[in-house]
Amino acid sequence: MTANIWLVMTPNMVWADSGLIERIQQTEKSMVTVRTELTRIMPTSPPRQATFYRTAAGIVIDPSGIIVTNTHTIIDAPYIFVILRDGTKLPAQVLFASGEYDFSFLRVNPPYPLQDVVWADSSLINIADPIFAIGNSDFDNQSILSGHVKSILQNRSSGSSDFLELDLDLHHGDSGGPILDDQGRLLGMIMAKRESEMNSSIAIASDKIHWQYLQYRKSVP
């Protein structure tokens, strides 16, 4: 019999067998850290140089080195870096940036093929379906979080169901991380926390990201 394993969870604790844990941990191999750096001369006497950092998660969607993360993390950043799981730090180039949907594609040149994520069909998600996330903030780093879909939100201009509202209480640094189904497949990407409500976060549905990625691939000679 497969042993039950307790998941770190806010706000709804659930039980899951070791097979589920293994599938989620396999997807964790597709996560990276995205860091932007901005160096400024401070108006001190004497002047001093200070470097400011902004950190979030990213998800590998192509083993050659294409990563998706939030646009709000990288916007206007002069230097963008991706840190792989083994600590390798690579400069990143922006391939595509969507302001409306708050996701962007980055490219790095990794020293080896990266583990890319497996896509789920987010159009099949229903309200109250269980979901899982992998923490990336200093508070919940590498914790497996579980919750449910609270609502499915439509884009006002297109009318398509492009966002998921989740009963997860996420933290700074979790942005850009994956939302997974019970097979460890990508259902969405964390976008924002709703400050007006407890345990409420918003994710971009994976179908929207996947469709844009396929469009990008078609455009590449």
Order of alpha helices (4+ residues) and beta strands (2+ residues): beta-beta-alpha-beta-beta-beta-alpha-beta-beta-beta-beta-beta-beta-beta-beta-beta-beta-alpha
